[in-house]
Each structure stands twice: as C-alpha cells, then as structure tokens.
Amino acid sequence: MSPLVSAVRLANSQGHADALPPEEVGALPSKVSAAAESTDRAFHAGLARLTGGLSPAAVALAFADWQLHLLTSPGECAMLAGEALQHGMQFINAMVPRHATFQPWSVIKPPAADRRFAGRDWELPPFNLLAQSFLLTEDWWHSTTSDVRGLAHSNAAIADFVTRQCLDTMAPTNFAGSNPKVLRKIMETGGGNFVYGLHNWMEDWQTLLKGGAAHDQQFVVGKDVAVTPGKVVYRNDLIELIQYSPTTPTVRPETILIVPAWIMKYYILDLSPHNSLVRFLVENGFTVFMISWKNPTSVDRNLSLEDYREQGVDAAVAAINEFMPERAIHAAGYCLGGTLLSIAAARLQRDRPDCLKTVTMLAAQTDFTEAGELTLFVNESQVSFLEDMMWQPGVLGSMQMAGAFQMLRSNDLLWSRMVHDYLIGERAPPSDLMSWNADATRMPYQMHSDYLRHLFLNNDLAEGRYQTGGKPIALSDLRKPMFVVGTLRDHVAPWKSVHKIHFLADADITYVLTNGGHNAGIVAAPDEAEHSYQVLTKKAADPYVGPEEWIKLAPAHEGSWWGEWVRFLAAHSGSPVAPPSFETEGSVQDAPGSYVLQR
C-alpha cells in the first residue's frame, strides 16, 4: 500500500479532523504532500527509463506549440506544400537520364558535416537516389520547424531535434539492403560480416548488463594512459591533488593548477605520452598540479556546486599556497571545470586579488543563453523531470550522461557505430581517446540540479546573481590576463558561446579558436599535422569585437595551439628557478592516485 493511500485512509478512519491530536492534525497534510511528491517522483523516474530522460511534457508542449502555429498559418502551410511538390519534381527529373553518365548529387548534396554518404559507392545511381530522397525529406522537415511566425525558438529547436532523431533512424545508411558499404562487405565475406556483427552485439550486450564498456578499455590507467610521473600530495573527500615531477633543470616560479570537469576523468589531459598536455607543460618548464575528482555514489547525493568549489578549487589553491607560499598560480579549467574556475576566480579576485596570475578556460562557458543543443534539455519541465530521475539513485548515472551526448551527435556516436560494428562486423581501432570516453563518471543529485538551474536555466552566473559564501559574484571582477580556447565544431560548448567571456570579464583576453571538437580540439598534440587555430588578443580597454568579426580579424596558424598557450604562460611568469622539492615530503601515493580508478 502506498504512503499516500495509507495517509488518506488514516484521515477517513478518524471521521473528523478534530478527533485527532492537534500535532497529528498539523502533520497530516504535510505527510500527504510528501507521499504525493514521492509517488510523482517515482512515476517520473520510471517514465524516464522509457524516454531516455526526455520529459514527455516538454516534448508534447513543444509539438503542440509547433503544430498549432502551423495550423493557424495557411500561407506557411501552402509554402511547405509547394516546397514538397518542388522537391518531388526535382527528384523525378533526377531519375530521368539526361546524360550518357549518371550525375550524382544533382538535386541536393549532404552537408559538409554529414559523413554518412561519403565514398564512391554512394555515387552509384540507386544508392545516390536513395540518399538524395532521404536528404530532401530531411530538408523539408527542417523547413517545417524553421521561420514559423510566433513559434517559440526553444520549442522550434525541440521539434526540429526530435523529428531529426526520428528521421535519422530511417536513413538508408542504417539498413543492409540500402547501404552499399554493407553490401560490398557481404560480397567480400560471403555474409560472414553478420556473424562478426552478431558476436560484437552479444559482447556489447554482456558488457552493458555488467554496467561497463569493457571492449573500449584497451588502455589501462596508470600503465598506458595517465602515466606522467607525479605524486598525490593532497586528498580530501572530493579531490586528489596531483603534482607532477619536473623534468627540466629549472621551472617557472608560478605553478599551473588544472581543474578538469567532473563529468569526465581528468586524464583526457594526460592521455598517452605523445598527446599528453600535462607532459607537454612539464617538459616546457612548468610545475603542474591536477585535480582528480572523486566518482560520486548515492551517499554523495547532497554535494552541491558550492561544495565542488570549496572542496575542489579552493581546497587545491589552499594546498598549493601551503606548499609554495607567496607564489601566484596560473589556473586553468576545462569544460565544466572552467566554468567552476571562473566562479572561484571571481571570488578570489575579490578576497585575495594576488592569488592567481592568469586564468585559462578551455572550451568552458560562462553565459548559457546560447549553449548549443544542450539547451534542448533545459527548461523547467525537463529539469524537474531530470531531478525526479536522479532522486532515488542520488546521482546521474554515467550511461544516462553518455546517452544525452549520443543523442546530440547520433549520426557519429550512435548510428554509424552500430552500422560499423553490427552490419559491417568490424570494430573501430582502439584509441586512448575512445578508451577515456568509455571510462565515464556520475554526478551528484544536488550538484547537477544546481548546475542546471543556476547556470543553464536561470543564467545566474552571467547575470550577476550567482552567490558564493552568501554573496553574489560578478565575472566583471575577473581582471587577471585570460587565455580562452574555443573549438570550431564543439557541440557541448559552442565557440560563439565561449566567446561571450569578452563582454563579461574586465580583463586582457587572448582568445584561440582551434579546429576540431570539444575533446579532439583540446587534445591537439604538436606532432599531429591536422591541427590549426586562430588567435587574437583583446586588451581590457579595447572595444568589443563580436564573434563574426573576430573570425575575420584573427590571424590563422597551422599546428597546435599548445605552443601558443606556453608562450602566453611564459610571458606572464617570472624567471626560471630551481624545481620545488616538496613533492616527496607530503605525498599520499603515486600518480594517478585512487579516485581516477573508481568505477
């Protein structure tokens, strides 16, 4: 029997409220209310398992808004009908041979970012016509959610996202009979690819039941990745602070503190020796500290975003100050760690203005009004739904987080992989970045709720309402030189959103725009030839330059942006001194420590 039913029966059995003791009369409504809330949370949590965490109410409201505005826009409907007829005629004309040879992509071409139809086989007539018909359909459905007068932008984005997800399931690339790459593999292997694919599927299913992704874990932490020598010199209930051993006879007097995001393991910045940003900094004469976050469990459900600042960034700064007193710190934050660093740095600028020397933010946002497709998951209905989903377990599970990112890039992260693994029957070659990506973490209930409500939903940080220690902070208090990196194809922190730090901080800002995405753009080893970037410095007193103008003005460079960062750090550092010797005095254990090994 549910608590709600029990409470109601208790009330009825007493006959009248005045038959109950006064303290029970007052407590009864609160008990009923708590029972009702628990019932609703449990129902929403169960529903979330069926919807992948998407709020049905949020999606229904968006579709209702979209459909009602379309139904009351006869001109728009007529235009869409005409566009559909035009697409149909164009496709029929493409089917009629007009030349001695077939002309592929004569009606529509895939967008540059769409790699599903890459390859010569997709230029063969039957497959090319299938691809063009699909792209025309996709383009038409996108038109139905674009420029509908009166339709809320957020609802249009949700409708477009959901229709695109539905269409992507029906792409001709996803079926063996309409994918020429799969058909070619069938001819090459005599159908053996399906046997290999079935084996891969069974392997994935078994590892999924175990709650992991074992076949991706080809790189062992501490043996193949996260191998830069160092010591854990400080530990509390939330972080381990790693200090890396110097490899140069002298180092800069200022240390570097790196604050990674806690939705990922820190060693994305210390992958294999050839692409480790930590190793690169150490080899260039810097003393580097790294925060390694604990992987929270249900007992950590009440850890807040403020706890992450106090027990994370502030605790690390205090430990470094104890080890190396009166030496300023080059603070750097990646992704959500960069957002948290901006909060901590603004507070430190107010309370301890000489504590930090510079602030570096890597693919980190401070204004969340245009935070890309992640904002699809952030409205009051969706946030409440996610809170209910996290309520009982106390954390947002790693699989749920991975599912959200897969939906943002379903073609690259979901469907293409399923085709390659199960229909073609081949695994992608293992890489350190793929292994790291499979080594996921959890997030505490309270922290994630704070993050979504205060930063995404209410944009408190950018608008001066976010409080630390009971006092509001302002990003305009950031006055130390800043080095900010955006990545060109970032779906998590779009570079134009990252660029907004220019009108929020009152500091000299060196902004770098690098090619690549949220992860691959940051992990840009200098010996890899495919990297390029643009860079431009704006003084605090200079007029604001918007992103469209910035990209025209900023000089372009070939190679990795890592060297640009080292030059920036060196320009704001003192003359080299002897390396610190404290690493062996108070060390807890060797790097990479124990928190990074938590599953």
N, C-alpha and C positions, 0 to 999 in steps of 0.2 A: 504494500500500500504506500502511495507516495506521501511525502510530508504535507503536501497541500491538502489532500483528501483527509488525512488524519486531523489536521487543524480545523477543517470545516466541520467534520463530524463531532469534534470536541465542542465546538461552539453550539451546534444543534442539540447535543445531548444535555447541555446545561439549561436549555429552554430560553433563558433571558440572560443578558449580559450582567444584570445586577445580581445574579445568583453566584457569580464568580468573585473571588477575592479581588480587590482593586488592582493589585500588582499584576494579576493574570489578565484582567481586562485590558490593561495598557499594553501588555506584552503580546496579546493575541494578534492584533493587526500586523505587528512587525514580523511575527512568526509566519503568518500567511504570506506577507510580502516577500520574505526571504525564501519561502518554499516556492512561491511562484517564479521568483527570479532564478532559482536553481533549476526548476523544471524547464524554463525557457532556455537557459544556457546549455543544458544537456541536450535539448532538442536541436538547437542550432549547431552544437558540436557534432551531433550525428549527421545532420544535414550537410555539414562541411565536408564530411568524408565522401559524400556523393558528388559534390560540386567542385572538389579540388580547392576549397577555401574561398570560392567566389560567392558573394552574397546574392541569393536569388532575388531578393527585394531590390537591390541596387541595379541588377541587370534588367529586371522587369520594369522598373521605373524609367530606366534609360530607353528601353524599347518602346514603352508607352509614349514617352515624350517624342521619340523619333517618328513613330507611326502616326500619332495624332497630328503632328506638324505636316507630315506628308499628305495625309488625307484631307487636310484643310488648305492644301496648296495645289490647286488644279493645274496651274501653269507649270509648276515644278514636275508634277506627275506626267504632264504631256511632254515636257522636255526629255524626261527619262525614258518614256515610251519611244520617242523619236530616236534617242541615242541607241536604244536596244535594236530598233529596226535598222539603223545605220550600221551597227556592228554586225548584224546578221547579213546585210547585203555585202559588206566588205569581206566577210568570211566566205560567202558563196563565190564572190569574184576570185578569191584566193584559191578556191578549189578548182576553178576552171583554168586549164593550162593556157597561157598566153605566150609562152616562150618555149623554146626547144628544151630548156632545162628548168627544173623547179626553182623558184625564187623563195628561199626561206625567209621567215620574219617579214613578209611583205605587208602585213597588216599591223602587227604590234610586236615589239621586242620586249624581252624580260628587262626589268630594271637592273641597273648595274650591280646592286647588292644581292640580287636573286641568282644564286648559283645552281638552282635545281636543274636548269635546262642547258647547262654548259656541256660542250662536247659536240663533235661532228655528227654523232648518231642522231641528235635531236634536230638536225637539219634535213634528215630524210623525210620525204613527203608525209607519210601517215603520222609519224610521231610529231613532226613540226606542226601539222594542222591541229592535232590534239592539244599541243602546248599553246598554240595561238587561241584556240577556242576557250581554253581554261583562262588564259590571261585576259581575254576580252570579257569573260564573265566576271572575273575578279575586279577588273577596272570598272565595270558597270555597277557592281555592288558598292564599290568605294564611292562612286558618284552619288549613290542614293543617300549617303550619310554626310556628304560634303555640301556646304553652302545652302543648307536648308534654312530659310529665314525663320528666326525665332527659336530654333533648336539650340539648347544649351550646349556649349562647346564640350563640356565634360561628358554629357550624355551622347553626343555625336561620336566622341572618341571611344566610349564603351561599346556602342552599337557597331562601329567600324571594326573594333578589335574582335568582338565576338563573331561577327559574320566572317571576318578573315580567318579566324581559327576554324570555323566550320568548313569554309572553302578549302583550307589547306589540307583537311583530312581527305578531300576528294581529288587532290592533284594527281595527274597521270603519272607522276614520278613514284607514287606510293603503291602502285599495283604492278604485279609481274607482267601482265599481258600488255601494258601500255608503256613500260619503261624499257627502252632499247638496251640500256646497260644490263638490266637483269636478263633480258632475252639472249643477249650475247654471251652472258655467263652461263646460261642454261646450255647453249650450244657447245661451249668450251668444256663444260664439266659433265655433260650428259645428265643434268639435273642434280648433280652432287652438291651444288650450292645450297639447295634446300635442306639437304642432310646436315651440312655445316651450320646453316641458319637455325635449324631446329635445335642443334646442340648448343648454339650460342644463346638461344631463347631459354632453354632449360637451365643453363648455367646462370643466366641473369635472374630467372625466377627463383632459383635456390638462394642466391645471394640476397635477393630482395626480401625473402622470408626471414633471412638472418639479420636483416636491418642494415646491410652494408652494400658495398660495390667492390667485391674482392678482386675481380679481374682488372680493375683500374689501379689497384695498389701494387704496381710494379716497382715503385721506388720507395725504399724504406727510409723513414725519417731518422736522421742521425747517422745513416750509413750511405745513402745515395743522395738525399736532399737534406737541407739544413745541417750542413757539415762544416761550416765556417767555425774554427775553434773559438771557444769562449767559455764563460762561466755564468751560472745563475748567481747573481750577487745579492738579490733581494727577492723575497717572496711574501705575499700575504694571501688572503682567502680568494683574491680575484686575479692577481697577476703574478708572473715571474718576470723579473728584470734581468735580461741577459746582457753582459758586457763582453764584447769580442776582443780577442787578443790582438795587440798591434803587430804588424808585420814590417813596419818601417822603423829606421833608427830614431826618427823624430816624428812627432804628431802635432797637429794644431792644438792650441790650448783649450779651445771650445770643443765640447762634446756634441755628438749628434744623438738625439733621442727620437726613435721612430715609434709612432703609435699606429699600429695596423688596425683594421676593422675587426670586430669580434664575430662577425658573421663568416669569417674565414680564418684559417690557420695562418700565423704570421709568416711562415716560411715561403710564401709566394715571393717575398723579397729576399729569400736566401735559398733559392732552388739549387740546381746543380752548380758546381764551381764555375762553369763557363757563363752562366747567366744570373749570378747572384749579385744583386745590388749591394748587399751588405759587404761582400768580399771586395767589390769594386771600391767602395768608400774606404774600407780599411787599407787597401793597397795604395790609396791616394793620400794616406797620412792622416786619417781621422779616427778618433776614438768613438766607437758606435755602441749605443745601447738600444735594445729592442724590448718592447713589451710583448710578452706571450700571455694571452688571455686564458683563463680557465674555461673549460667547456661546461656550461652550467647544466644542472639537473633540476628536478622538480623542487628540491629543497632550497634552490636559489630563486624561486619564483618572485620574491619581493624585492630583488635587486633592481634599483631604479637607474635611470640615466644619470642622475646626480651621484649615485654610488659608483658608477663607472668613471665619472670624472674624479671623485675624491680618492677612491681606492686604486684608480688606474693612473691617469695622467699626473694628478697632484702627488700621489704617493711616489711615482717614479721620479718626478722632479725633486722631491724632498730627499730621496735616497741618493741621487746624483749630487745634489748640493752637499750632502753629508760626506760623500766620498771626495768630492772636488769643490771645496768651498770657494766662493767668490769667483767662480768661473761661469760665464754665461753659456747658455745651451742653444744649439741650433735644433729647434723642434720641427719634426716632420710627421705628417699624418696622411694615411692612405684611406680613401673611400670614407666610410662612416667614422673611422679613426681621425680623419682630417676634420670632419665636422665637429667631433668632440674636442679636438685640439683647438679649433677656433674659439669654442666656448671657454676652455681653460685658459687660453692665451689672452682673451679679452679680460678675464678676471685677474690674471696675473699682471697684466699691464696696469690695472687699476690699483692692485695691492702691492705688487713687487715689480716695479717697472724695469729693473735691471736684470731680471731673472733670465729672460730669453734674449738671444742675439738676433735670430731670424726665425721666421715661420714659413714652413714649406707645406703646401697642400697638394696632394696627388689625387686627381680625379675625385675631389671632395666638393660637395655643395654646401652653401650657406643660405641660399634662398631656394625655396622648394615650390615656387609657383609654376615653374616650367621644368619639372623634374622628369620629363620623358614619360614613357608608357607606365612607369611605376605608379604614377599618379592615378592610373585607372583603378588601382586597388585602394585608393584613399579617398573616401567620403564617409560621412557619419555612419551610414548603413554598413559599409564594408569594414570600417574599423571596429564597430561594435560586434560584427559577425566574427572577425578575427580574434577579438578579445574573448568571446564565448568559446571559440575553438581552442584557445590556449588555456582556458580557465581550469579545467580539470587536470591536464598534464602539468601545467605550470610553466611550460616552455613552448616555443615554436620549434617543432621538430626540423631536423636537417632535410628530411625528404620533402616537407612542405615548402621550405625555403627554395630548395632546388627546383621543385615543380613550378613555382612562381617565375623563376628566371627562365625555365624551359618554355613557358608559355609566351614570354616576351620575344623569344627567338626560336619559335617552334620549328621553323624550317631547318635551321642549322643545328639545333641542340636536340631535337626530338625525331622528326620525320626522316631527315637524311641519315641519321644514325640508325634508325630502325631498318631502313631500306638496305643500308650497307651491311649491317650485322645479320639481319634475318633473311633478306631476299637474295642479296649477293653472297652472303655467307662468309664475310671477311670481317675481321676486327681491324680497327684503325691502329696503326703502330703506336705502342705506348709512349707517352711522353711525361716529363716531370710535371708539366702544367696540367695535363689531364689527371694525373695521379693526385695532385694537390686539390683539384676541383672536386674529386670524389671524396676527399677527406673533409667532410662537412661538419659544421658545428650547430649548436642550438642557441636560442636566445630566450632570456627570462621573460616571463609574462609582463611584469611591471615595466621593465626597461623598454620592451618592444611597444607597449602601449604608450609610454612617454614619447618615444621616438616618433610614432605615427601621429599622435595627437599634437604634440607641441611643435614639432618640426614640419611634418608634411601637411597635416590638416589645417593647423592654425598659423603656420609660418611665424611662430613666436620669435625665433632667433633673428630673422632678418628685420622684423618689425619692432625690436626692442622690448619685447615682453618676456623673454626667457629669463628665469631667475636662477641664480646660484647663491647658496647661502642666504636665501631670503631677500636678495637684492637683484634687481634687473641688470643685465649686462647689455652693452651695445658694441656691435662689431666696429663701429667708428673709433673705438678705443684701440683697435689694432694699429699700431704706429711703427712697429719694427719692420724692416725690409722683408718682403714676402716673395717667395718663389712658388708659382702656382702652375700646375700642369693639368691640361685637359686633353682628352683623346678624341680623335676625329669621329670614330664610329662607336661611341660609347652609348649603350642603351640603358645603363644604370645611372650615370651622371653625365648627361649631355654637355658637351663642351660650352655651349652658349649659356647654360645654367651655371656652370662652374665660373664662367667669365664674369658673372654678376658681382663677384667679390670686388671688382674695380669700383663700383659705386657704393659699396658697403664699408670698406676699410679705408682709413685715412693713412695710407702707407705707400711707400715706393713698391710697386708690384712688377716683377718680371714674370710675364705670362708666356707659357710654352704650350703650343698645340702640336701634338705628335700624332702620327698616323697610327692606325691600329684601334683596338677596342679597349674596354675597361681594364682588362688584365694584360693582354698581349701588348698594348701600347705602353704600359708601365714597365713591364719586364722586357726591356729593349737593350739587350746586350750589345756593346760596341762592335763586336766582331761579326754581327749579323747584318748583311748588306741591305736588307729590305726596309730599314728604318729611315725616317725623315721627320723634320719638325720645323716649325716656325716659332720665332721668339721676338718679343718686343717688350721694352721696359717703359713703364709709365711712372713718372715721379708723382708724389702726393699732390703737388701743386698744379700738375698738368690737367688740362681739360679732359673730360671723359670721352673715350672712344668706344663706340658700340661694336658688337661682335662682327657685323657685316663689314664695317670699315676697317676693323682690326685685321681681319684676314687678308685684306688688300694691302695693308701697310707693312705687315710683319715680314721681315726677310725670311726666306726659306733656306734650309740647310739639309744636306744629306748626312745620314748617320744617326747615332743615338743621342737623345737629349741628356743622357747621364753626364757626359763631359761638360755640358752647359751648366748643370747643377753644381758640379765640383768647382767650376770656375766662380760661380756665384758664392759658394760657401767660402772659398779661399779669399775672395775679395772682402768678405766680412769677418775674417778670422785674424788672429794675431800671428806673430812669427812662430815657427815650429819650436817645440820644446821636447824634452825627454818624455817618453811614454809614461803614463801612470803605472804604478806598481801595486795598486790596491786590489787587483782582480783576484789574487790568491789569498788575501787576508780574510775576507768575509764571505767567501764563495759558499754557496749552498750545494751545488753539484755542477757537473759539466753541462755545457750546452748540448742539445737543445732544451734540456730540462724535462720536467714530467708533465706539465699542463698540456703541451702540444701533443702528447701521446694519448690523451684522454679521448675516448670514443663516445 
